[in-house]
């Protein structure tokens, strides 16, 4: 499955997608950023999500990063 397909799948079924999958897709999208500042910012957000204790908390934090999925799909 391509990164585009994975990003669309996450957006289409966000509530039922495990946070690990969302993080994985975001990490792949992160490599497409040209700005190191943006890459580092997203990396920090991903690390915060990974350190969260519950799936509910991870999903809430992932929801804040949905614009990155949208951004990636707009550029494809």
mmJSON file of the N, C-alpha and C atoms, coordinates in Angstrom:
{"data_MODEL":{"atom_site":{
"group_PDB":["ATOM","ATOM","ATOM","ATOM","ATOM","ATOM","ATOM","ATOM","ATOM","ATOM","ATOM","ATOM","ATOM","ATOM","ATOM","ATOM","ATOM","ATOM","ATOM","ATOM","ATOM","ATOM","ATOM","ATOM","ATOM","ATOM","ATOM","ATOM","ATOM","ATOM","ATOM","ATOM","ATOM","ATOM","ATOM","ATOM","ATOM","ATOM","ATOM","ATOM","ATOM","ATOM","ATOM","ATOM","ATOM","ATOM","ATOM","ATOM","ATOM","ATOM","ATOM","ATOM","ATOM","ATOM","ATOM","ATOM","ATOM","ATOM","ATOM","ATOM","ATOM","ATOM","ATOM","ATOM","ATOM","ATOM","ATOM","ATOM","ATOM","ATOM","ATOM","ATOM","ATOM","ATOM","ATOM","ATOM","ATOM","ATOM","ATOM","ATOM","ATOM","ATOM","ATOM","ATOM","ATOM","ATOM","ATOM","ATOM","ATOM","ATOM","ATOM","ATOM","ATOM","ATOM","ATOM","ATOM","ATOM","ATOM","ATOM","ATOM","ATOM","ATOM","ATOM","ATOM","ATOM","ATOM","ATOM","ATOM","ATOM","ATOM","ATOM","ATOM","ATOM","ATOM","ATOM","ATOM","ATOM","ATOM","ATOM","ATOM","ATOM","ATOM","ATOM","ATOM","ATOM","ATOM","ATOM","ATOM","ATOM","ATOM","ATOM","ATOM","ATOM","ATOM","ATOM","ATOM","ATOM","ATOM","ATOM","ATOM","ATOM","ATOM","ATOM","ATOM","ATOM","ATOM","ATOM","ATOM","ATOM","ATOM","ATOM","ATOM","ATOM","ATOM","ATOM","ATOM","ATOM","ATOM","ATOM","ATOM","ATOM","ATOM","ATOM","ATOM","ATOM","ATOM","ATOM","ATOM","ATOM","ATOM","ATOM","ATOM","ATOM","ATOM","ATOM","ATOM","ATOM","ATOM","ATOM","ATOM","ATOM","ATOM","ATOM","ATOM","ATOM","ATOM","ATOM","ATOM","ATOM","ATOM","ATOM","ATOM","ATOM","ATOM","ATOM","ATOM","ATOM","ATOM","ATOM","ATOM","ATOM","ATOM","ATOM","ATOM","ATOM","ATOM","ATOM","ATOM","ATOM","ATOM","ATOM","ATOM","ATOM","ATOM","ATOM","ATOM","ATOM","ATOM","ATOM","ATOM","ATOM","ATOM","ATOM","ATOM","ATOM","ATOM","ATOM","ATOM"],
"id":[1,2,3,4,5,6,7,8,9,10,11,12,13,14,15,16,17,18,19,20,21,22,23,24,25,26,27,28,29,30,31,32,33,34,35,36,37,38,39,40,41,42,43,44,45,46,47,48,49,50,51,52,53,54,55,56,57,58,59,60,61,62,63,64,65,66,67,68,69,70,71,72,73,74,75,76,77,78,79,80,81,82,83,84,85,86,87,88,89,90,91,92,93,94,95,96,97,98,99,100,101,102,103,104,105,106,107,108,109,110,111,112,113,114,115,116,117,118,119,120,121,122,123,124,125,126,127,128,129,130,131,132,133,134,135,136,137,138,139,140,141,142,143,144,145,146,147,148,149,150,151,152,153,154,155,156,157,158,159,160,161,162,163,164,165,166,167,168,169,170,171,172,173,174,175,176,177,178,179,180,181,182,183,184,185,186,187,188,189,190,191,192,193,194,195,196,197,198,199,200,201,202,203,204,205,206,207,208,209,210,211,212,213,214,215,216,217,218,219,220,221,222,223,224,225,226,227,228],
"type_symbol":["N","C","C","N","C","C","N","C","C","N","C","C","N","C","C","N","C","C","N","C","C","N","C","C","N","C","C","N","C","C","N","C","C","N","C","C","N","C","C","N","C","C","N","C","C","N","C","C","N","C","C","N","C","C","N","C","C","N","C","C","N","C","C","N","C","C","N","C","C","N","C","C","N","C","C","N","C","C","N","C","C","N","C","C","N","C","C","N","C","C","N","C","C","N","C","C","N","C","C","N","C","C","N","C","C","N","C","C","N","C","C","N","C","C","N","C","C","N","C","C","N","C","C","N","C","C","N","C","C","N","C","C","N","C","C","N","C","C","N","C","C","N","C","C","N","C","C","N","C","C","N","C","C","N","C","C","N","C","C","N","C","C","N","C","C","N","C","C","N","C","C","N","C","C","N","C","C","N","C","C","N","C","C","N","C","C","N","C","C","N","C","C","N","C","C","N","C","C","N","C","C","N","C","C","N","C","C","N","C","C","N","C","C","N","C","C","N","C","C","N","C","C","N","C","C","N","C","C"],
"label_atom_id":["N","CA","C","N","CA","C","N","CA","C","N","CA","C","N","CA","C","N","CA","C","N","CA","C","N","CA","C","N","CA","C","N","CA","C","N","CA","C","N","CA","C","N","CA","C","N","CA","C","N","CA","C","N","CA","C","N","CA","C","N","CA","C","N","CA","C","N","CA","C","N","CA","C","N","CA","C","N","CA","C","N","CA","C","N","CA","C","N","CA","C","N","CA","C","N","CA","C","N","CA","C","N","CA","C","N","CA","C","N","CA","C","N","CA","C","N","CA","C","N","CA","C","N","CA","C","N","CA","C","N","CA","C","N","CA","C","N","CA","C","N","CA","C","N","CA","C","N","CA","C","N","CA","C","N","CA","C","N","CA","C","N","CA","C","N","CA","C","N","CA","C","N","CA","C","N","CA","C","N","CA","C","N","CA","C","N","CA","C","N","CA","C","N","CA","C","N","CA","C","N","CA","C","N","CA","C","N","CA","C","N","CA","C","N","CA","C","N","CA","C","N","CA","C","N","CA","C","N","CA","C","N","CA","C","N","CA","C","N","CA","C","N","CA","C","N","CA","C","N","CA","C","N","CA","C","N","CA","C","N","CA","C","N","CA","C"],
"label_alt_id":[null,null,null,null,null,null,null,null,null,null,null,null,null,null,null,null,null,null,null,null,null,null,null,null,null,null,null,null,null,null,null,null,null,null,null,null,null,null,null,null,null,null,null,null,null,null,null,null,null,null,null,null,null,null,null,null,null,null,null,null,null,null,null,null,null,null,null,null,null,null,null,null,null,null,null,null,null,null,null,null,null,null,null,null,null,null,null,null,null,null,null,null,null,null,null,null,null,null,null,null,null,null,null,null,null,null,null,null,null,null,null,null,null,null,null,null,null,null,null,null,null,null,null,null,null,null,null,null,null,null,null,null,null,null,null,null,null,null,null,null,null,null,null,null,null,null,null,null,null,null,null,null,null,null,null,null,null,null,null,null,null,null,null,null,null,null,null,null,null,null,null,null,null,null,null,null,null,null,null,null,null,null,null,null,null,null,null,null,null,null,null,null,null,null,null,null,null,null,null,null,null,null,null,null,null,null,null,null,null,null,null,null,null,null,null,null,null,null,null,null,null,null,null,null,null,null,null,null],
"label_comp_id":["UNK","UNK","UNK","UNK","UNK","UNK","UNK","UNK","UNK","UNK","UNK","UNK","UNK","UNK","UNK","UNK","UNK","UNK","UNK","UNK","UNK","UNK","UNK","UNK","UNK","UNK","UNK","UNK","UNK","UNK","UNK","UNK","UNK","UNK","UNK","UNK","UNK","UNK","UNK","UNK","UNK","UNK","UNK","UNK","UNK","UNK","UNK","UNK","UNK","UNK","UNK","UNK","UNK","UNK","UNK","UNK","UNK","UNK","UNK","UNK","UNK","UNK","UNK","UNK","UNK","UNK","UNK","UNK","UNK","UNK","UNK","UNK","UNK","UNK","UNK","UNK","UNK","UNK","UNK","UNK","UNK","UNK","UNK","UNK","UNK","UNK","UNK","UNK","UNK","UNK","UNK","UNK","UNK","UNK","UNK","UNK","UNK","UNK","UNK","UNK","UNK","UNK","UNK","UNK","UNK","UNK","UNK","UNK","UNK","UNK","UNK","UNK","UNK","UNK","UNK","UNK","UNK","UNK","UNK","UNK","UNK","UNK","UNK","UNK","UNK","UNK","UNK","UNK","UNK","UNK","UNK","UNK","UNK","UNK","UNK","UNK","UNK","UNK","UNK","UNK","UNK","UNK","UNK","UNK","UNK","UNK","UNK","UNK","UNK","UNK","UNK","UNK","UNK","UNK","UNK","UNK","UNK","UNK","UNK","UNK","UNK","UNK","UNK","UNK","UNK","UNK","UNK","UNK","UNK","UNK","UNK","UNK","UNK","UNK","UNK","UNK","UNK","UNK","UNK","UNK","UNK","UNK","UNK","UNK","UNK","UNK","UNK","UNK","UNK","UNK","UNK","UNK","UNK","UNK","UNK","UNK","UNK","UNK","UNK","UNK","UNK","UNK","UNK","UNK","UNK","UNK","UNK","UNK","UNK","UNK","UNK","UNK","UNK","UNK","UNK","UNK","UNK","UNK","UNK","UNK","UNK","UNK","UNK","UNK","UNK","UNK","UNK","UNK"],
"label_asym_id":["A","A","A","A","A","A","A","A","A","A","A","A","A","A","A","A","A","A","A","A","A","A","A","A","A","A","A","A","A","A","A","A","A","A","A","A","A","A","A","A","A","A","A","A","A","A","A","A","A","A","A","A","A","A","A","A","A","A","A","A","A","A","A","A","A","A","A","A","A","A","A","A","A","A","A","A","A","A","A","A","A","A","A","A","A","A","A","A","A","A","A","A","A","A","A","A","A","A","A","A","A","A","A","A","A","A","A","A","A","A","A","A","A","A","A","A","A","A","A","A","A","A","A","A","A","A","A","A","A","A","A","A","A","A","A","A","A","A","A","A","A","A","A","A","A","A","A","A","A","A","A","A","A","A","A","A","A","A","A","A","A","A","A","A","A","A","A","A","A","A","A","A","A","A","A","A","A","A","A","A","A","A","A","A","A","A","A","A","A","A","A","A","A","A","A","A","A","A","A","A","A","A","A","A","A","A","A","A","A","A","A","A","A","A","A","A","A","A","A","A","A","A","A","A","A","A","A","A"],
"label_entity_id":["1","1","1","1","1","1","1","1","1","1","1","1","1","1","1","1","1","1","1","1","1","1","1","1","1","1","1","1","1","1","1","1","1","1","1","1","1","1","1","1","1","1","1","1","1","1","1","1","1","1","1","1","1","1","1","1","1","1","1","1","1","1","1","1","1","1","1","1","1","1","1","1","1","1","1","1","1","1","1","1","1","1","1","1","1","1","1","1","1","1","1","1","1","1","1","1","1","1","1","1","1","1","1","1","1","1","1","1","1","1","1","1","1","1","1","1","1","1","1","1","1","1","1","1","1","1","1","1","1","1","1","1","1","1","1","1","1","1","1","1","1","1","1","1","1","1","1","1","1","1","1","1","1","1","1","1","1","1","1","1","1","1","1","1","1","1","1","1","1","1","1","1","1","1","1","1","1","1","1","1","1","1","1","1","1","1","1","1","1","1","1","1","1","1","1","1","1","1","1","1","1","1","1","1","1","1","1","1","1","1","1","1","1","1","1","1","1","1","1","1","1","1","1","1","1","1","1","1"],
"label_seq_id":[1,1,1,2,2,2,3,3,3,4,4,4,5,5,5,6,6,6,7,7,7,8,8,8,9,9,9,10,10,10,11,11,11,12,12,12,13,13,13,14,14,14,15,15,15,16,16,16,17,17,17,18,18,18,19,19,19,20,20,20,21,21,21,22,22,22,23,23,23,24,24,24,25,25,25,26,26,26,27,27,27,28,28,28,29,29,29,30,30,30,31,31,31,32,32,32,33,33,33,34,34,34,35,35,35,36,36,36,37,37,37,38,38,38,39,39,39,40,40,40,41,41,41,42,42,42,43,43,43,44,44,44,45,45,45,46,46,46,47,47,47,48,48,48,49,49,49,50,50,50,51,51,51,52,52,52,53,53,53,54,54,54,55,55,55,56,56,56,57,57,57,58,58,58,59,59,59,60,60,60,61,61,61,62,62,62,63,63,63,64,64,64,65,65,65,66,66,66,67,67,67,68,68,68,69,69,69,70,70,70,71,71,71,72,72,72,73,73,73,74,74,74,75,75,75,76,76,76],
"pdbx_PDB_ins_code":[null,null,null,null,null,null,null,null,null,null,null,null,null,null,null,null,null,null,null,null,null,null,null,null,null,null,null,null,null,null,null,null,null,null,null,null,null,null,null,null,null,null,null,null,null,null,null,null,null,null,null,null,null,null,null,null,null,null,null,null,null,null,null,null,null,null,null,null,null,null,null,null,null,null,null,null,null,null,null,null,null,null,null,null,null,null,null,null,null,null,null,null,null,null,null,null,null,null,null,null,null,null,null,null,null,null,null,null,null,null,null,null,null,null,null,null,null,null,null,null,null,null,null,null,null,null,null,null,null,null,null,null,null,null,null,null,null,null,null,null,null,null,null,null,null,null,null,null,null,null,null,null,null,null,null,null,null,null,null,null,null,null,null,null,null,null,null,null,null,null,null,null,null,null,null,null,null,null,null,null,null,null,null,null,null,null,null,null,null,null,null,null,null,null,null,null,null,null,null,null,null,null,null,null,null,null,null,null,null,null,null,null,null,null,null,null,null,null,null,null,null,null,null,null,null,null,null,null],
"Cartn_x":[0.851,0.0,0.908,0.572,1.385,1.119,2.001,1.827,0.543,0.25,-0.997,-2.21,-2.218,-3.338,-3.447,-2.309,-2.308,-2.851,-2.428,-2.899,-4.404,-4.889,-6.338,-7.108,-6.561,-7.209,-7.308,-6.237,-6.253,-7.309,-7.343,-8.319,-9.75,-9.964,-11.319,-11.856,-10.944,-11.384,-10.532,-10.39,-9.506,-9.868,-11.133,-11.563,-11.221,-11.186,-10.904,-9.463,-8.647,-7.249,-6.416,-5.613,-4.772,-3.75,-3.405,-2.453,-1.103,-0.699,0.577,0.597,-0.522,-0.625,-0.562,-1.264,-1.267,0.148,0.824,2.2,3.11,2.933,3.752,3.585,2.355,2.083,2.651,2.478,3.016,4.542,5.177,6.642,7.117,6.378,6.741,6.52,5.435,5.148,6.229,6.707,7.73,8.956,9.294,10.474,10.289,9.063,8.781,8.899,9.047,9.193,10.565,10.607,11.873,12.545,11.765,12.281,12.657,13.894,14.318,13.522,13.172,12.397,11.051,10.402,9.102,9.278,10.315,10.59,10.829,11.634,11.947,10.706,9.87,8.631,7.726,7.514,6.657,7.273,8.587,9.257,8.993,9.05,8.758,7.333,6.405,4.994,4.802,5.469,5.366,5.944,7.074,7.681,6.741,6.078,5.122,3.986,3.509,2.425,2.897,4.088,4.62,4.772,5.051,5.247,3.942,2.843,1.538,1.185,0.478,0.209,-0.988,-1.999,-3.198,-3.455,-4.144,-4.519,-5.428,-6.302,-7.209,-6.414,-5.437,-4.606,-3.805,-3.267,-2.511,-3.399,-4.63,-5.553,-5.906,-6.098,-6.394,-5.236,-4.025,-2.85,-2.679,-2.975,-2.892,-3.881,-5.043,-6.073,-5.561,-4.683,-4.108,-3.165,-2.73,-1.777,-2.428,-3.741,-4.471,-4.126,-3.894,-3.536,-2.299,-1.399,-0.231,-0.636,-1.621,-2.134,-2.795,-3.602,-4.259,-3.219,-2.2,-1.153,-0.493,-0.157,0.501,-0.39,-1.663,-2.565,-2.83,-2.788,-2.986,-1.827,-0.633,0.539,0.738,-0.035,0.126,-0.587],
"Cartn_y":[-1.163,0.0,1.241,2.19,3.405,4.321,5.269,6.237,7.033,7.382,8.108,7.283,6.011,5.139,5.004,4.896,4.779,6.054,7.211,8.486,8.626,8.268,8.331,7.387,6.207,5.22,5.74,6.347,6.909,8.002,8.901,9.99,9.482,8.478,7.962,7.177,6.591,5.772,6.086,7.373,7.819,7.187,7.178,6.69,5.221,4.423,2.989,2.622,3.602,3.347,3.437,2.404,2.445,3.578,4.131,5.244,4.838,3.591,3.14,3.304,3.012,3.149,4.624,5.463,6.901,7.455,7.07,7.523,7.055,5.841,5.294,6.106,6.433,7.218,8.631,9.227,10.566,10.574,9.528,9.446,9.365,8.66,8.587,9.929,10.59,11.912,12.9,12.759,13.651,13.72,12.632,12.609,13.461,13.851,14.652,16.161,16.559,17.983,18.469,19.656,20.242,21.0,21.477,22.27,21.368,21.502,20.745,21.153,22.417,22.915,22.194,22.043,21.355,19.881,19.261,17.85,17.653,18.533,18.427,18.653,19.609,19.889,18.652,18.074,16.896,15.729,15.588,14.517,14.655,15.88,16.116,15.737,16.072,15.729,14.205,13.522,12.059,11.425,11.934,11.402,11.576,12.727,12.977,11.962,11.672,10.693,9.318,8.928,7.614,7.466,8.559,8.525,8.563,8.809,8.858,7.482,7.477,6.225,5.431,6.124,5.405,5.628,4.686,4.796,6.002,6.26,7.408,8.72,8.844,10.049,10.155,9.022,9.019,9.43,8.931,9.275,10.761,11.316,12.746,13.563,13.189,13.901,13.706,12.518,12.255,13.129,13.325,14.129,15.538,16.056,17.388,17.423,16.264,16.197,15.838,15.748,15.453,16.435,17.727,18.638,18.197,17.458,16.956,15.909,15.106,14.128,14.852,15.86,16.657,17.335,17.924,18.608,17.642,16.466,15.489,15.115,14.859,14.432,15.556,16.797,17.904,18.016,17.612,17.71,16.535,15.477,14.277,14.443],
"Cartn_z":[0.0,0.0,0.0,-0.843,-0.946,0.255,0.433,1.52,1.323,0.099,-0.191,0.243,-0.101,0.272,1.789,2.452,3.908,4.559,4.052,4.596,4.397,3.221,2.964,3.879,4.07,4.93,6.366,6.852,8.205,8.302,7.335,7.369,7.268,6.433,6.222,7.416,8.209,9.342,10.577,10.855,11.926,13.272,13.61,14.931,15.16,14.098,14.242,13.924,13.587,13.263,14.54,14.813,16.021,15.936,17.083,17.107,16.514,16.657,16.102,14.578,13.952,12.502,12.097,12.833,12.54,12.685,13.757,13.988,12.863,12.428,11.344,10.056,9.719,8.509,8.658,9.823,10.059,9.969,10.474,10.407,8.958,8.128,6.704,6.015,6.341,5.765,6.179,7.385,7.929,7.016,6.362,5.491,4.245,3.943,2.758,2.994,4.244,4.547,4.114,3.539,3.113,4.25,5.188,6.3,7.479,7.93,9.113,10.341,10.42,11.553,11.641,10.506,10.474,10.816,10.272,10.575,12.067,12.645,14.068,14.927,14.525,15.256,15.265,14.095,13.995,14.759,14.706,15.445,16.946,17.445,18.86,19.217,18.334,18.571,18.571,17.635,17.556,18.818,19.3,20.526,21.722,21.791,22.875,22.817,21.63,21.471,21.922,21.506,21.881,23.393,24.082,25.528,26.311,25.632,26.301,26.844,27.95,28.654,28.121,27.594,27.157,25.665,25.088,23.675,23.462,24.402,24.29,24.212,25.062,25.057,23.75,23.291,22.022,20.856,20.832,19.74,19.767,20.961,21.082,20.532,20.878,20.386,18.874,18.377,16.932,16.169,16.748,16.083,15.787,16.652,16.439,15.235,14.772,13.663,12.328,12.309,11.07,9.939,10.223,9.124,8.331,8.957,8.231,7.199,7.534,6.569,5.398,5.723,4.68,3.784,4.414,3.66,2.672,3.152,2.289,1.108,1.371,0.299,-0.709,-0.285,-1.215,-2.196,-1.752,-2.601,-3.534,-3.344,-4.176,-5.482],
"occupancy":[1.0,1.0,1.0,1.0,1.0,1.0,1.0,1.0,1.0,1.0,1.0,1.0,1.0,1.0,1.0,1.0,1.0,1.0,1.0,1.0,1.0,1.0,1.0,1.0,1.0,1.0,1.0,1.0,1.0,1.0,1.0,1.0,1.0,1.0,1.0,1.0,1.0,1.0,1.0,1.0,1.0,1.0,1.0,1.0,1.0,1.0,1.0,1.0,1.0,1.0,1.0,1.0,1.0,1.0,1.0,1.0,1.0,1.0,1.0,1.0,1.0,1.0,1.0,1.0,1.0,1.0,1.0,1.0,1.0,1.0,1.0,1.0,1.0,1.0,1.0,1.0,1.0,1.0,1.0,1.0,1.0,1.0,1.0,1.0,1.0,1.0,1.0,1.0,1.0,1.0,1.0,1.0,1.0,1.0,1.0,1.0,1.0,1.0,1.0,1.0,1.0,1.0,1.0,1.0,1.0,1.0,1.0,1.0,1.0,1.0,1.0,1.0,1.0,1.0,1.0,1.0,1.0,1.0,1.0,1.0,1.0,1.0,1.0,1.0,1.0,1.0,1.0,1.0,1.0,1.0,1.0,1.0,1.0,1.0,1.0,1.0,1.0,1.0,1.0,1.0,1.0,1.0,1.0,1.0,1.0,1.0,1.0,1.0,1.0,1.0,1.0,1.0,1.0,1.0,1.0,1.0,1.0,1.0,1.0,1.0,1.0,1.0,1.0,1.0,1.0,1.0,1.0,1.0,1.0,1.0,1.0,1.0,1.0,1.0,1.0,1.0,1.0,1.0,1.0,1.0,1.0,1.0,1.0,1.0,1.0,1.0,1.0,1.0,1.0,1.0,1.0,1.0,1.0,1.0,1.0,1.0,1.0,1.0,1.0,1.0,1.0,1.0,1.0,1.0,1.0,1.0,1.0,1.0,1.0,1.0,1.0,1.0,1.0,1.0,1.0,1.0,1.0,1.0,1.0,1.0,1.0,1.0,1.0,1.0,1.0,1.0,1.0,1.0],
"B_iso_or_equiv":[0.0,0.0,0.0,0.0,0.0,0.0,0.0,0.0,0.0,0.0,0.0,0.0,0.0,0.0,0.0,0.0,0.0,0.0,0.0,0.0,0.0,0.0,0.0,0.0,0.0,0.0,0.0,0.0,0.0,0.0,0.0,0.0,0.0,0.0,0.0,0.0,0.0,0.0,0.0,0.0,0.0,0.0,0.0,0.0,0.0,0.0,0.0,0.0,0.0,0.0,0.0,0.0,0.0,0.0,0.0,0.0,0.0,0.0,0.0,0.0,0.0,0.0,0.0,0.0,0.0,0.0,0.0,0.0,0.0,0.0,0.0,0.0,0.0,0.0,0.0,0.0,0.0,0.0,0.0,0.0,0.0,0.0,0.0,0.0,0.0,0.0,0.0,0.0,0.0,0.0,0.0,0.0,0.0,0.0,0.0,0.0,0.0,0.0,0.0,0.0,0.0,0.0,0.0,0.0,0.0,0.0,0.0,0.0,0.0,0.0,0.0,0.0,0.0,0.0,0.0,0.0,0.0,0.0,0.0,0.0,0.0,0.0,0.0,0.0,0.0,0.0,0.0,0.0,0.0,0.0,0.0,0.0,0.0,0.0,0.0,0.0,0.0,0.0,0.0,0.0,0.0,0.0,0.0,0.0,0.0,0.0,0.0,0.0,0.0,0.0,0.0,0.0,0.0,0.0,0.0,0.0,0.0,0.0,0.0,0.0,0.0,0.0,0.0,0.0,0.0,0.0,0.0,0.0,0.0,0.0,0.0,0.0,0.0,0.0,0.0,0.0,0.0,0.0,0.0,0.0,0.0,0.0,0.0,0.0,0.0,0.0,0.0,0.0,0.0,0.0,0.0,0.0,0.0,0.0,0.0,0.0,0.0,0.0,0.0,0.0,0.0,0.0,0.0,0.0,0.0,0.0,0.0,0.0,0.0,0.0,0.0,0.0,0.0,0.0,0.0,0.0,0.0,0.0,0.0,0.0,0.0,0.0,0.0,0.0,0.0,0.0,0.0,0.0],
"pdbx_formal_charge":[null,null,null,null,null,null,null,null,null,null,null,null,null,null,null,null,null,null,null,null,null,null,null,null,null,null,null,null,null,null,null,null,null,null,null,null,null,null,null,null,null,null,null,null,null,null,null,null,null,null,null,null,null,null,null,null,null,null,null,null,null,null,null,null,null,null,null,null,null,null,null,null,null,null,null,null,null,null,null,null,null,null,null,null,null,null,null,null,null,null,null,null,null,null,null,null,null,null,null,null,null,null,null,null,null,null,null,null,null,null,null,null,null,null,null,null,null,null,null,null,null,null,null,null,null,null,null,null,null,null,null,null,null,null,null,null,null,null,null,null,null,null,null,null,null,null,null,null,null,null,null,null,null,null,null,null,null,null,null,null,null,null,null,null,null,null,null,null,null,null,null,null,null,null,null,null,null,null,null,null,null,null,null,null,null,null,null,null,null,null,null,null,null,null,null,null,null,null,null,null,null,null,null,null,null,null,null,null,null,null,null,null,null,null,null,null,null,null,null,null,null,null,null,null,null,null,null,null],
"auth_seq_id":[1,1,1,2,2,2,3,3,3,4,4,4,5,5,5,6,6,6,7,7,7,8,8,8,9,9,9,10,10,10,11,11,11,12,12,12,13,13,13,14,14,14,15,15,15,16,16,16,17,17,17,18,18,18,19,19,19,20,20,20,21,21,21,22,22,22,23,23,23,24,24,24,25,25,25,26,26,26,27,27,27,28,28,28,29,29,29,30,30,30,31,31,31,32,32,32,33,33,33,34,34,34,35,35,35,36,36,36,37,37,37,38,38,38,39,39,39,40,40,40,41,41,41,42,42,42,43,43,43,44,44,44,45,45,45,46,46,46,47,47,47,48,48,48,49,49,49,50,50,50,51,51,51,52,52,52,53,53,53,54,54,54,55,55,55,56,56,56,57,57,57,58,58,58,59,59,59,60,60,60,61,61,61,62,62,62,63,63,63,64,64,64,65,65,65,66,66,66,67,67,67,68,68,68,69,69,69,70,70,70,71,71,71,72,72,72,73,73,73,74,74,74,75,75,75,76,76,76],
"auth_comp_id":["UNK","UNK","UNK","UNK","UNK","UNK","UNK","UNK","UNK","UNK","UNK","UNK","UNK","UNK","UNK","UNK","UNK","UNK","UNK","UNK","UNK","UNK","UNK","UNK","UNK","UNK","UNK","UNK","UNK","UNK","UNK","UNK","UNK","UNK","UNK","UNK","UNK","UNK","UNK","UNK","UNK","UNK","UNK","UNK","UNK","UNK","UNK","UNK","UNK","UNK","UNK","UNK","UNK","UNK","UNK","UNK","UNK","UNK","UNK","UNK","UNK","UNK","UNK","UNK","UNK","UNK","UNK","UNK","UNK","UNK","UNK","UNK","UNK","UNK","UNK","UNK","UNK","UNK","UNK","UNK","UNK","UNK","UNK","UNK","UNK","UNK","UNK","UNK","UNK","UNK","UNK","UNK","UNK","UNK","UNK","UNK","UNK","UNK","UNK","UNK","UNK","UNK","UNK","UNK","UNK","UNK","UNK","UNK","UNK","UNK","UNK","UNK","UNK","UNK","UNK","UNK","UNK","UNK","UNK","UNK","UNK","UNK","UNK","UNK","UNK","UNK","UNK","UNK","UNK","UNK","UNK","UNK","UNK","UNK","UNK","UNK","UNK","UNK","UNK","UNK","UNK","UNK","UNK","UNK","UNK","UNK","UNK","UNK","UNK","UNK","UNK","UNK","UNK","UNK","UNK","UNK","UNK","UNK","UNK","UNK","UNK","UNK","UNK","UNK","UNK","UNK","UNK","UNK","UNK","UNK","UNK","UNK","UNK","UNK","UNK","UNK","UNK","UNK","UNK","UNK","UNK","UNK","UNK","UNK","UNK","UNK","UNK","UNK","UNK","UNK","UNK","UNK","UNK","UNK","UNK","UNK","UNK","UNK","UNK","UNK","UNK","UNK","UNK","UNK","UNK","UNK","UNK","UNK","UNK","UNK","UNK","UNK","UNK","UNK","UNK","UNK","UNK","UNK","UNK","UNK","UNK","UNK","UNK","UNK","UNK","UNK","UNK","UNK"],
"auth_asym_id":["A","A","A","A","A","A","A","A","A","A","A","A","A","A","A","A","A","A","A","A","A","A","A","A","A","A","A","A","A","A","A","A","A","A","A","A","A","A","A","A","A","A","A","A","A","A","A","A","A","A","A","A","A","A","A","A","A","A","A","A","A","A","A","A","A","A","A","A","A","A","A","A","A","A","A","A","A","A","A","A","A","A","A","A","A","A","A","A","A","A","A","A","A","A","A","A","A","A","A","A","A","A","A","A","A","A","A","A","A","A","A","A","A","A","A","A","A","A","A","A","A","A","A","A","A","A","A","A","A","A","A","A","A","A","A","A","A","A","A","A","A","A","A","A","A","A","A","A","A","A","A","A","A","A","A","A","A","A","A","A","A","A","A","A","A","A","A","A","A","A","A","A","A","A","A","A","A","A","A","A","A","A","A","A","A","A","A","A","A","A","A","A","A","A","A","A","A","A","A","A","A","A","A","A","A","A","A","A","A","A","A","A","A","A","A","A","A","A","A","A","A","A","A","A","A","A","A","A"],
"auth_atom_id":["N","CA","C","N","CA","C","N","CA","C","N","CA","C","N","CA","C","N","CA","C","N","CA","C","N","CA","C","N","CA","C","N","CA","C","N","CA","C","N","CA","C","N","CA","C","N","CA","C","N","CA","C","N","CA","C","N","CA","C","N","CA","C","N","CA","C","N","CA","C","N","CA","C","N","CA","C","N","CA","C","N","CA","C","N","CA","C","N","CA","C","N","CA","C","N","CA","C","N","CA","C","N","CA","C","N","CA","C","N","CA","C","N","CA","C","N","CA","C","N","CA","C","N","CA","C","N","CA","C","N","CA","C","N","CA","C","N","CA","C","N","CA","C","N","CA","C","N","CA","C","N","CA","C","N","CA","C","N","CA","C","N","CA","C","N","CA","C","N","CA","C","N","CA","C","N","CA","C","N","CA","C","N","CA","C","N","CA","C","N","CA","C","N","CA","C","N","CA","C","N","CA","C","N","CA","C","N","CA","C","N","CA","C","N","CA","C","N","CA","C","N","CA","C","N","CA","C","N","CA","C","N","CA","C","N","CA","C","N","CA","C","N","CA","C","N","CA","C","N","CA","C","N","CA","C","N","CA","C","N","CA","C","N","CA","C"],
"pdbx_PDB_model_num":[1,1,1,1,1,1,1,1,1,1,1,1,1,1,1,1,1,1,1,1,1,1,1,1,1,1,1,1,1,1,1,1,1,1,1,1,1,1,1,1,1,1,1,1,1,1,1,1,1,1,1,1,1,1,1,1,1,1,1,1,1,1,1,1,1,1,1,1,1,1,1,1,1,1,1,1,1,1,1,1,1,1,1,1,1,1,1,1,1,1,1,1,1,1,1,1,1,1,1,1,1,1,1,1,1,1,1,1,1,1,1,1,1,1,1,1,1,1,1,1,1,1,1,1,1,1,1,1,1,1,1,1,1,1,1,1,1,1,1,1,1,1,1,1,1,1,1,1,1,1,1,1,1,1,1,1,1,1,1,1,1,1,1,1,1,1,1,1,1,1,1,1,1,1,1,1,1,1,1,1,1,1,1,1,1,1,1,1,1,1,1,1,1,1,1,1,1,1,1,1,1,1,1,1,1,1,1,1,1,1,1,1,1,1,1,1,1,1,1,1,1,1,1,1,1,1,1,1]
}}}
